[in-house]
């Protein structure tokens, strides 16, 4: 992994500043190219071909095209061999040079041939055309600023902020953030700075900037046979893990107590035939320690089962306090969950011995691991009822006040409305803390309808939810956190379950094969991975991952919360929040009158972010 930086004008000073701002992503080497029409910068984390031949930008033979690259291409050796047959010559063993020659040979259609995680830029000195691209699922980030004249891009927003750009809050992003607890692409929390959406490329020429989608989930024919689904998952998982173990530096694994990382460990152990370095995190807390460390203990047992070289860290409230501002800085945008600090500390530990880790991200989103997917099945069954029976069912549910949420979901007819009914923050909470003139619920619904359309009848309800998760929550919250916290220490995290072939396969598998009940999602995935899952993992019921974040607000982090959420902490945020109401929801949470952890942490991280980046 690396950092890429650039803009469409000439400045050695500014490209150097951008490289310095993103140096943590690539601490091994730094390079740049500056001409009249372009400035390109690169920070390198050496993973493949550790020699100086991997220095970037990398040029083709006649110096007409160059590339700066962030990511890993897992099938680069096969692609390289094919290109050699076609007459291409290579000066290094890097995957980056392969991509440049592939682009020479096939142009934009070369993206169909690549298996990997990436963002990169290619500059053509003849046509003066700049090509930018982000990988299919959005594992690697890419940000840009464009005002019809200047285009500035970077792997991180802090690179773009080295330019003289006004720092203002994007109010549409603000609205989404407090509704969804993340900011969907192409928005960022900064006005006039955008994310290139996953599965898209951008082309800048003399006339304008064009953004094009090159990959999406297609409504392909579903797999009918359960045996075929199990066999294909098993085969692709093995192939994906094996391919992602390719590295010229040591590879480790983030191990939780779940089936995803355990499956990856099992396959990795089989491939390598020696002790894998594994890393797990627990919570150093006296508050319900057994509950919050259940996964930690399962991971320890799994490490013993596979005889891995296991490393553990324990995170306390003090660790959160000591590192929370650093996490906010590296994240670029507010991530409203202290788990990012845990990710940061675990990455710091892993970097002591390895340069790359595998992680289990994506399993829940692809194979039905969240409870909301189960309710999607209920919605589908309800929608198939005759009109008279629907009315009877709704009337019966109406007699029980705690069914109000379910009734709202059953009545929703449009895919994005059904999804958002599960994901969106409650009105009664936001009405209390946000100033009335900036409170806009309908904007979020309109944004999803316009930017993430799902054809009626394309998927069933659970699969619709998985589609929205794949397009929004996964890249712009989960994977963004994964990338930023690991790259803070120059650690590359790979995600075998999000191999695009597995993603496409997952959407061909009927939801009925994935979800067997409220407590049993990922059913077909478990069956496919059963040979790699010890009994203590296979026999575990599905449960959410618990952290003591809500409890911490009532103990050692209480004073910190009151300080950050006071109206004097950021004078600039008084325009957004009703601080007496904010104080009240914090009081009510601490006194256990209400459970307000989510909105409190959302407010805390926005306040910290605002002070770090806007003030």
C-alpha positions as CSV (number, residue, x, y, z in Angstrom):
1,X,0.0,0.0,0.0
2,X,1.1,3.5,-0.7
3,X,-0.1,7.1,-1.1
4,X,-0.8,8.8,-4.4
5,X,-1.0,12.5,-4.8
6,X,-1.3,14.9,-7.7
7,X,-2.8,17.9,-9.5
8,X,-3.2,19.3,-13.0
9,X,-0.6,22.1,-12.8
10,X,3.0,22.5,-11.9
11,X,4.4,23.0,-8.4
12,X,7.3,21.1,-6.9
13,X,6.6,22.7,-3.5
14,X,3.0,21.6,-3.3
15,X,3.6,18.0,-4.4
16,X,6.3,17.7,-1.8
17,X,3.9,19.0,0.9
18,X,1.3,16.5,-0.2
19,X,3.8,13.7,0.0
20,X,4.9,14.7,3.4
21,X,1.3,14.9,4.7
22,X,0.7,11.3,3.5
23,X,4.1,9.8,4.3
24,X,2.7,7.5,6.9
25,X,1.0,5.5,4.2
26,X,4.3,4.8,2.4
27,X,7.3,5.2,4.7
28,X,9.8,3.3,2.5
29,X,10.3,5.6,-0.4
30,X,9.0,8.8,-1.9
31,X,9.0,10.1,-5.5
32,X,7.5,12.8,-7.7
33,X,7.2,14.0,-11.3
34,X,6.5,17.6,-12.2
35,X,5.8,19.0,-15.7
36,X,4.0,22.0,-17.1
37,X,0.6,20.3,-17.0
38,X,0.9,17.8,-14.1
39,X,2.4,17.2,-10.7
40,X,2.4,13.6,-9.4
41,X,3.7,12.3,-6.1
42,X,4.0,9.0,-4.4
43,X,4.9,7.4,-1.1
44,X,5.8,3.8,-1.2
45,X,5.2,0.9,1.2
46,X,7.3,-1.8,-0.3
47,X,5.5,-5.2,-0.5
48,X,6.4,-6.6,-3.9
49,X,9.9,-6.2,-5.4
50,X,11.6,-4.3,-2.5
51,X,14.4,-3.0,-4.8
52,X,14.7,0.6,-6.1
53,X,13.1,-0.6,-9.4
54,X,9.8,-0.2,-7.6
55,X,10.3,3.6,-7.2
56,X,7.3,5.6,-8.5
57,X,6.2,7.1,-10.8
58,X,6.9,4.2,-13.1
59,X,7.2,4.9,-16.8
60,X,6.6,2.8,-20.0
61,X,9.4,2.2,-22.4
62,X,9.0,5.3,-24.5
63,X,8.2,7.6,-21.6
64,X,4.7,8.5,-22.9
65,X,2.8,7.2,-19.9
66,X,3.5,7.0,-16.2
67,X,1.6,5.6,-13.2
68,X,1.4,6.1,-9.5
69,X,-0.3,3.3,-7.7
70,X,-1.8,2.4,-4.2
71,X,-2.8,-1.2,-3.6
72,X,-2.1,-4.7,-4.5
73,X,-2.8,-6.7,-7.7
74,X,-3.1,-10.4,-6.8
75,X,-3.0,-11.8,-10.4
76,X,-0.2,-9.6,-11.6
77,X,2.1,-12.5,-12.4
78,X,-0.4,-14.1,-14.8
79,X,-1.0,-10.7,-16.4
80,X,2.7,-10.1,-16.7
81,X,3.3,-13.4,-18.5
82,X,0.4,-12.7,-20.9
83,X,1.9,-9.2,-21.7
84,X,5.4,-10.6,-22.3
85,X,3.9,-12.9,-24.9
86,X,2.4,-9.8,-26.6
87,X,5.9,-8.2,-26.7
88,X,5.9,-6.0,-23.6
89,X,9.3,-5.5,-21.7
90,X,9.5,-5.0,-18.0
91,X,12.2,-3.3,-15.9
92,X,10.9,-4.5,-12.5
93,X,9.0,-7.3,-10.8
94,X,6.3,-5.0,-9.4
95,X,2.6,-5.3,-9.9
96,X,2.5,-1.5,-10.6
97,X,4.5,-1.8,-13.8
98,X,2.2,-4.6,-15.0
99,X,-0.9,-2.3,-14.6
100,X,0.8,0.4,-16.7
101,X,1.5,-2.1,-19.6
102,X,-1.9,-3.6,-19.3
103,X,-3.4,-0.1,-19.7
104,X,-1.2,0.4,-22.8
105,X,-2.5,-2.8,-24.3
106,X,-6.2,-2.7,-23.4
107,X,-7.0,0.8,-22.2
108,X,-9.8,1.2,-19.8
109,X,-11.0,-2.3,-20.4
110,X,-7.9,-3.5,-18.6
111,X,-9.8,-2.9,-15.4
112,X,-11.9,-6.0,-16.1
113,X,-8.8,-8.2,-16.0
114,X,-7.4,-6.9,-12.6
115,X,-8.0,-8.8,-9.4
116,X,-7.0,-6.6,-6.4
117,X,-7.5,-3.6,-4.2
118,X,-6.3,-0.3,-5.7
119,X,-6.5,3.3,-6.5
120,X,-4.1,4.7,-9.2
121,X,-3.4,7.5,-11.6
122,X,-2.0,7.2,-15.1
123,X,-0.8,10.3,-17.0
124,X,-0.5,10.3,-20.8
125,X,2.1,12.9,-21.9
126,X,0.8,12.9,-25.5
127,X,-2.9,13.3,-25.0
128,X,-2.5,15.2,-21.7
129,X,-5.2,13.0,-20.2
130,X,-5.2,11.9,-16.6
131,X,-6.9,8.7,-15.6
132,X,-7.9,8.0,-12.0
133,X,-9.6,4.8,-10.7
134,X,-10.8,3.2,-7.4
135,X,-11.2,-0.6,-7.0
136,X,-14.5,-2.3,-7.3
137,X,-15.5,-2.5,-3.7
138,X,-13.8,0.6,-2.4
139,X,-11.1,-1.0,-0.2
140,X,-8.7,1.8,-1.2
141,X,-9.7,5.4,-0.9
142,X,-9.3,8.2,-3.5
143,X,-10.3,11.8,-2.9
144,X,-10.4,14.8,-5.2
145,X,-11.1,18.5,-5.4
146,X,-12.3,20.0,-8.7
147,X,-13.4,23.5,-9.5
148,X,-13.6,23.3,-13.4
149,X,-10.0,24.5,-13.5
150,X,-7.9,22.7,-10.9
151,X,-8.1,19.0,-10.1
152,X,-6.3,17.9,-7.0
153,X,-6.4,14.3,-5.8
154,X,-4.9,12.2,-3.0
155,X,-5.2,8.9,-1.1
156,X,-6.2,11.1,1.9
157,X,-8.0,14.3,2.4
158,X,-5.1,15.7,4.4
159,X,-3.0,15.7,1.2
160,X,-5.6,17.9,-0.6
161,X,-5.7,20.2,2.4
162,X,-2.1,21.2,1.8
163,X,-3.5,23.4,-1.0
164,X,-5.2,26.7,-0.2
165,X,-8.7,25.3,0.0
166,X,-11.4,26.8,2.3
167,X,-12.2,24.4,5.0
168,X,-16.0,24.3,5.4
169,X,-18.4,21.6,6.5
170,X,-20.5,20.1,3.8
171,X,-24.0,20.4,5.2
172,X,-25.4,17.6,3.0
173,X,-22.6,15.3,4.4
174,X,-23.3,16.6,7.9
175,X,-27.0,15.5,7.5
176,X,-26.0,12.1,6.3
177,X,-23.4,11.6,9.0
178,X,-25.9,12.3,11.8
179,X,-28.6,10.2,10.2
180,X,-26.4,7.2,9.1
181,X,-23.2,7.6,11.2
182,X,-21.1,7.7,8.0
183,X,-20.8,9.9,4.9
184,X,-21.7,8.1,1.6
185,X,-19.7,8.7,-1.6
186,X,-19.3,10.9,-3.4
187,X,-19.7,13.2,-0.5
188,X,-17.1,14.0,2.2
189,X,-17.5,16.1,5.3
190,X,-15.5,18.8,3.5
191,X,-17.3,21.1,1.1
192,X,-15.9,20.8,-2.5
193,X,-13.9,17.7,-1.6
194,X,-15.3,14.4,-2.9
195,X,-14.6,10.6,-2.8
196,X,-14.4,8.8,-6.1
197,X,-17.0,6.1,-5.6
198,X,-16.0,2.5,-5.5
199,X,-16.1,0.8,-9.0
200,X,-15.7,4.1,-10.8
201,X,-12.9,5.8,-12.8
202,X,-12.4,9.5,-13.7
203,X,-10.9,11.0,-16.8
204,X,-9.6,14.6,-16.9
205,X,-8.8,16.1,-20.3
206,X,-8.6,19.7,-21.5
207,X,-12.4,20.1,-21.6
208,X,-13.7,18.5,-18.4
209,X,-13.8,15.8,-15.8
210,X,-15.9,12.7,-16.5
211,X,-16.7,10.1,-13.9
212,X,-17.8,6.6,-15.1
213,X,-19.0,3.5,-13.4
214,X,-17.0,0.4,-14.6
215,X,-18.3,-2.3,-12.3
216,X,-21.5,-3.2,-10.6
217,X,-23.5,-6.1,-9.2
218,X,-25.5,-7.6,-12.1
219,X,-28.8,-9.4,-11.7
220,X,-27.3,-12.7,-12.9
221,X,-29.0,-16.1,-12.7
222,X,-29.2,-17.5,-9.2
223,X,-27.5,-20.7,-8.2
224,X,-30.1,-23.3,-7.6
225,X,-28.1,-26.1,-6.1
226,X,-26.9,-25.7,-2.5
227,X,-24.0,-28.1,-3.3
228,X,-22.9,-25.9,-6.1
229,X,-23.0,-22.8,-3.9
230,X,-20.9,-24.5,-1.1
231,X,-18.4,-25.8,-3.7
232,X,-17.9,-22.4,-5.4
233,X,-17.5,-20.6,-2.1
234,X,-15.0,-23.1,-0.9
235,X,-13.0,-23.0,-4.1
236,X,-12.9,-19.2,-4.4
237,X,-12.1,-18.7,-0.7
238,X,-9.1,-20.9,-1.0
239,X,-8.0,-19.2,-4.2
240,X,-8.5,-15.7,-2.8
241,X,-6.6,-16.4,0.4
242,X,-3.7,-18.1,-1.4
243,X,-3.5,-15.2,-3.9
244,X,-3.4,-12.6,-1.1
245,X,-0.6,-14.3,0.7
246,X,1.8,-13.2,-2.1
247,X,4.3,-10.8,-0.5
248,X,8.0,-10.2,-0.3
249,X,7.6,-9.3,3.4
250,X,5.9,-11.1,6.4
251,X,2.1,-11.5,6.4
252,X,0.0,-11.7,9.5
253,X,-3.7,-12.0,10.3
254,X,-6.2,-10.1,12.5
255,X,-8.0,-12.8,14.4
256,X,-11.4,-12.3,16.0
257,X,-13.7,-14.9,17.5
258,X,-15.8,-15.1,14.3
259,X,-16.1,-17.5,11.4
260,X,-14.6,-15.1,8.8
261,X,-11.2,-14.6,10.3
262,X,-11.1,-18.2,11.6
263,X,-11.8,-19.5,8.0
264,X,-9.0,-17.3,6.7
265,X,-6.6,-18.6,9.3
266,X,-7.4,-22.2,8.5
267,X,-6.8,-21.7,4.8
268,X,-3.6,-19.6,5.5
269,X,-2.2,-22.3,7.8
270,X,-2.9,-24.9,5.1
271,X,-1.2,-22.8,2.5
272,X,1.9,-21.8,4.5
273,X,2.4,-24.9,6.5
274,X,3.9,-23.0,9.4
275,X,2.8,-20.8,12.3
276,X,0.9,-17.8,11.2
277,X,1.3,-14.5,13.1
278,X,-2.1,-13.7,14.5
279,X,-3.3,-10.5,16.4
280,X,-6.3,-10.1,18.6
281,X,-7.5,-7.4,20.9
282,X,-9.4,-7.5,24.3
283,X,-10.7,-4.9,26.7
284,X,-9.0,-4.2,30.0
285,X,-12.1,-3.4,31.9
286,X,-13.8,-4.5,35.1
287,X,-17.2,-3.8,33.6
288,X,-18.8,-7.0,32.3
289,X,-15.4,-8.3,31.2
290,X,-16.6,-11.7,30.2
291,X,-19.3,-10.2,27.9
292,X,-17.0,-7.8,26.2
293,X,-14.1,-10.2,25.8
294,X,-16.1,-13.2,24.6
295,X,-14.7,-13.0,21.1
296,X,-11.2,-12.3,22.5
297,X,-11.2,-15.6,24.4
298,X,-12.6,-17.5,21.3
299,X,-9.8,-16.0,19.2
300,X,-7.2,-17.2,21.8
301,X,-8.7,-20.7,21.6
302,X,-8.6,-20.6,17.8
303,X,-5.0,-19.6,17.9
304,X,-4.1,-22.5,20.1
305,X,-6.1,-24.9,17.8
306,X,-4.1,-23.7,14.7
307,X,-0.8,-23.3,16.7
308,X,-0.4,-19.7,15.4
309,X,2.2,-17.3,16.7
310,X,-0.4,-15.3,18.6
311,X,-0.2,-11.8,19.9
312,X,-2.7,-10.1,22.1
313,X,-3.2,-6.5,23.3
314,X,-5.6,-5.2,26.0
315,X,-7.2,-1.8,25.5
316,X,-8.2,0.3,28.5
317,X,-10.2,3.5,28.8
318,X,-6.9,5.3,29.3
319,X,-5.7,3.9,26.0
320,X,-8.8,5.3,24.3
321,X,-8.2,8.8,25.8
322,X,-4.5,8.8,25.0
323,X,-5.0,7.9,21.3
324,X,-8.4,9.2,20.3
325,X,-7.2,12.5,18.8
326,X,-4.5,10.6,16.8
327,X,-7.2,8.3,15.4
328,X,-9.3,11.4,14.4
329,X,-6.4,12.9,12.6
330,X,-5.7,9.7,10.5
331,X,-9.3,9.1,9.7
332,X,-9.7,12.4,7.8
333,X,-13.5,12.3,8.3
334,X,-15.3,11.6,11.6
335,X,-15.9,7.9,12.3
336,X,-18.4,7.8,15.2
337,X,-17.1,4.8,17.0
338,X,-14.2,4.4,19.4
339,X,-13.5,1.0,17.8
340,X,-11.3,3.0,15.4
341,X,-8.9,3.6,18.3
342,X,-8.8,-0.1,18.9
343,X,-8.0,-0.7,15.2
344,X,-5.2,1.9,15.4
345,X,-3.6,0.2,18.5
346,X,-3.9,-3.3,17.0
347,X,-2.3,-2.1,13.7
348,X,0.6,-0.5,15.7
349,X,1.2,-3.9,17.4
350,X,1.1,-5.8,14.2
351,X,3.5,-3.5,12.4
352,X,6.2,-4.4,14.8
353,X,6.6,-7.8,13.0
354,X,4.7,-7.7,9.7
355,X,4.0,-5.4,6.8
356,X,0.8,-7.0,5.7
357,X,-2.2,-8.5,7.5
358,X,-5.3,-10.4,6.3
359,X,-8.7,-9.4,7.8
360,X,-12.2,-10.9,7.8
361,X,-14.1,-7.8,6.5
362,X,-17.1,-8.4,4.3
363,X,-18.4,-11.7,5.4
364,X,-21.5,-10.4,7.1
365,X,-22.4,-8.1,4.3
366,X,-22.1,-10.7,1.6
367,X,-23.5,-13.8,3.3
368,X,-26.2,-12.4,5.6
369,X,-24.6,-12.0,9.0
370,X,-26.7,-9.1,10.3
371,X,-30.1,-9.4,11.9
372,X,-31.6,-6.9,9.6
373,X,-31.3,-9.3,6.7
374,X,-33.5,-11.8,8.6
375,X,-36.2,-9.1,8.8
376,X,-35.8,-8.6,5.1
377,X,-37.2,-12.1,4.7
378,X,-40.2,-11.2,6.8
379,X,-40.8,-8.1,4.7
380,X,-40.8,-10.3,1.5
381,X,-43.3,-12.7,3.0
382,X,-45.5,-9.9,4.1
383,X,-45.4,-8.2,0.6
384,X,-46.7,-11.5,-1.0
385,X,-49.8,-11.5,1.2
386,X,-53.2,-10.6,-0.3
387,X,-54.2,-7.0,0.5
388,X,-56.8,-8.1,3.0
389,X,-54.4,-10.2,5.0
390,X,-51.8,-7.4,5.0
391,X,-54.4,-5.1,6.6
392,X,-55.2,-7.8,9.2
393,X,-51.5,-8.3,10.0
394,X,-50.8,-4.6,10.4
395,X,-53.9,-4.1,12.6
396,X,-52.7,-6.9,14.8
397,X,-49.2,-5.5,15.1
398,X,-50.6,-2.0,15.8
399,X,-51.9,-3.2,19.1
400,X,-48.4,-3.6,20.4
401,X,-46.4,-0.4,20.7
402,X,-43.1,-2.1,20.5
403,X,-43.9,-3.2,16.9
404,X,-43.9,0.4,15.5
405,X,-40.5,0.0,13.9
406,X,-41.5,-3.3,12.2
407,X,-44.8,-1.8,10.9
408,X,-42.8,1.1,9.3
409,X,-40.5,-1.4,7.6
410,X,-43.4,-3.6,6.4
411,X,-45.2,-0.5,4.9
412,X,-42.1,0.7,3.0
413,X,-42.4,-0.1,-0.7
414,X,-39.2,1.2,-2.2
415,X,-35.9,-0.6,-1.7
416,X,-33.9,2.4,-0.3
417,X,-36.8,3.2,2.1
418,X,-36.8,-0.3,3.5
419,X,-33.0,-0.2,4.0
420,X,-32.9,3.2,5.6
421,X,-35.7,2.2,8.0
422,X,-33.1,-0.1,9.6
423,X,-30.1,2.2,9.3
424,X,-31.3,5.7,10.0
425,X,-31.0,7.5,13.4
426,X,-34.2,8.1,15.3
427,X,-36.0,11.4,14.8
428,X,-36.7,12.0,18.4
429,X,-33.0,11.9,19.3
430,X,-31.9,14.2,16.4
431,X,-34.8,16.6,16.9
432,X,-33.4,17.2,20.4
433,X,-29.8,17.9,19.6
434,X,-29.7,19.4,16.1
435,X,-30.8,23.0,15.3
436,X,-34.1,22.9,13.5
437,X,-33.0,24.7,10.4
438,X,-30.4,22.1,9.5
439,X,-32.5,19.0,10.2
440,X,-33.5,17.4,6.9
441,X,-34.5,13.8,6.9
442,X,-35.8,13.7,3.3
443,X,-32.5,14.7,1.9
444,X,-31.0,11.3,2.9
445,X,-33.9,9.4,1.3
446,X,-33.6,11.4,-1.9
447,X,-29.8,10.9,-2.0
448,X,-30.1,7.2,-1.8
449,X,-32.9,7.1,-4.5
450,X,-30.7,9.1,-6.9
451,X,-27.3,7.6,-6.2
452,X,-28.0,4.0,-5.4
453,X,-30.9,2.9,-7.6
454,X,-32.1,-0.7,-7.3
455,X,-34.4,-2.0,-10.0
456,X,-37.7,-3.2,-8.7
457,X,-37.6,-7.0,-8.5
458,X,-33.8,-7.2,-9.1
459,X,-33.2,-8.6,-5.7
460,X,-35.2,-9.9,-2.7
461,X,-35.3,-7.7,0.4
462,X,-32.3,-9.2,2.2
463,X,-30.2,-9.0,-0.9
464,X,-31.3,-5.4,-1.5
465,X,-30.0,-4.6,2.0
466,X,-26.7,-6.4,1.3
467,X,-26.5,-4.3,-2.0
468,X,-26.9,-1.0,-0.1
469,X,-24.4,-2.2,2.5
470,X,-21.9,-3.1,-0.2
471,X,-22.3,0.3,-1.8
472,X,-22.4,2.6,1.2
473,X,-21.7,1.3,4.8
474,X,-19.0,-1.1,3.8
475,X,-16.7,1.2,1.8
476,X,-17.4,4.5,3.5
477,X,-17.5,3.4,7.1
478,X,-16.1,-0.1,7.7
479,X,-13.4,-0.3,5.0
480,X,-12.5,3.4,5.4
481,X,-11.8,2.8,9.1
482,X,-9.8,-0.3,8.2
483,X,-7.7,1.5,5.7
484,X,-7.0,4.6,7.6
485,X,-6.2,3.0,10.9
486,X,-3.8,0.4,9.5
487,X,-2.1,2.8,7.1
488,X,-1.5,5.2,9.9
489,X,1.4,2.9,10.7
490,X,2.2,1.8,7.1
491,X,0.5,-1.6,7.5
492,X,-1.3,-3.1,4.6
493,X,-4.6,-4.9,5.3
494,X,-6.0,-7.3,2.7
495,X,-9.5,-8.6,2.7
496,X,-9.8,-12.0,1.0
497,X,-13.6,-12.3,1.4
498,X,-14.1,-9.1,-0.7
499,X,-12.3,-10.6,-3.7
500,X,-14.7,-9.3,-6.5
501,X,-15.3,-12.9,-7.7
502,X,-16.6,-13.8,-4.2
503,X,-18.7,-10.7,-4.2
504,X,-20.3,-11.5,-7.5
505,X,-20.9,-15.1,-6.4
506,X,-22.5,-14.0,-3.1
507,X,-25.2,-12.1,-5.1
508,X,-26.0,-15.2,-7.1
509,X,-26.7,-17.2,-4.0
510,X,-30.4,-17.0,-2.8
511,X,-30.9,-15.4,0.5
512,X,-32.7,-18.5,1.7
513,X,-29.4,-20.4,1.5
514,X,-27.7,-17.7,3.6
515,X,-30.3,-17.0,6.3
516,X,-32.0,-19.8,8.2
517,X,-33.4,-17.8,11.2
518,X,-32.9,-14.7,13.3
519,X,-29.8,-16.2,15.0
520,X,-28.4,-18.1,12.0
521,X,-27.1,-16.0,9.1
522,X,-24.1,-17.0,6.9
523,X,-25.5,-20.5,6.8
524,X,-24.1,-21.5,3.4
525,X,-20.8,-19.8,4.2
526,X,-20.4,-21.8,7.4
527,X,-21.1,-25.0,5.4
528,X,-18.5,-24.1,2.8
529,X,-15.9,-23.4,5.5
530,X,-16.8,-26.2,8.0
531,X,-13.5,-28.0,7.5
532,X,-11.6,-24.9,8.7
533,X,-13.9,-24.1,11.7
534,X,-13.1,-25.7,15.0
535,X,-16.1,-26.9,17.1
536,X,-15.8,-24.0,19.5
537,X,-16.4,-21.6,16.6
538,X,-18.9,-23.7,14.6
539,X,-21.1,-24.2,17.6
540,X,-21.3,-20.5,18.5
541,X,-24.7,-18.8,18.1
542,X,-24.7,-15.5,16.1
543,X,-24.2,-12.5,18.3
544,X,-23.2,-8.9,17.8
545,X,-19.7,-7.7,18.5
546,X,-19.8,-6.0,21.9
547,X,-17.5,-3.1,23.0
548,X,-17.7,-1.3,26.3
549,X,-18.1,2.1,24.6
550,X,-21.5,2.8,26.1
551,X,-20.2,1.8,29.6
552,X,-17.1,3.9,29.3
553,X,-19.2,7.0,29.0
554,X,-20.5,6.2,32.5
555,X,-17.1,5.6,34.0
556,X,-13.6,6.8,33.1
557,X,-14.6,8.6,29.9
558,X,-17.4,10.6,31.6
559,X,-15.4,13.8,32.2
560,X,-13.9,13.6,28.7
561,X,-17.4,13.4,27.2
562,X,-18.7,16.4,29.2
563,X,-15.6,18.4,28.2
564,X,-15.9,17.7,24.4
565,X,-19.7,18.1,24.4
566,X,-19.6,21.5,26.1
567,X,-20.6,24.6,24.0
568,X,-17.2,26.2,24.8
569,X,-15.2,23.3,23.2
570,X,-15.9,24.5,19.7
571,X,-17.5,27.9,19.3
572,X,-18.0,27.1,15.6
573,X,-20.3,24.2,16.3
574,X,-22.8,26.2,18.2
575,X,-24.5,26.8,14.9
576,X,-25.3,23.1,14.6
577,X,-26.2,21.9,18.1
578,X,-28.5,22.7,21.0
579,X,-25.9,22.2,23.7
580,X,-28.3,22.2,26.7
581,X,-30.1,19.3,25.0
582,X,-26.8,17.6,24.3
583,X,-25.9,17.9,28.0
584,X,-29.3,16.4,28.8
585,X,-28.9,13.3,26.6
586,X,-25.4,12.8,28.2
587,X,-26.9,13.2,31.7
588,X,-29.7,10.7,30.8
589,X,-27.2,8.2,29.5
590,X,-24.9,8.4,32.5
591,X,-27.9,8.1,34.9
592,X,-29.1,5.1,32.9
593,X,-32.4,6.8,32.3
594,X,-31.8,6.4,28.5
595,X,-29.4,4.6,26.2
596,X,-27.8,7.3,24.1
597,X,-24.4,5.9,23.3
598,X,-24.6,6.1,19.5
599,X,-25.6,9.8,19.3
600,X,-23.1,10.7,22.1
601,X,-20.2,9.1,20.3
602,X,-21.4,10.6,17.0
603,X,-21.3,14.1,18.6
604,X,-18.0,13.5,20.3
605,X,-16.2,12.5,17.1
606,X,-17.7,15.3,15.1
607,X,-16.5,17.8,17.8
608,X,-13.0,16.3,17.8
609,X,-12.9,16.3,14.0
610,X,-14.1,19.9,13.8
611,X,-11.4,21.1,16.2
612,X,-8.7,19.2,14.3
613,X,-9.6,20.0,10.7
614,X,-12.0,23.1,10.6
615,X,-11.2,25.4,13.5
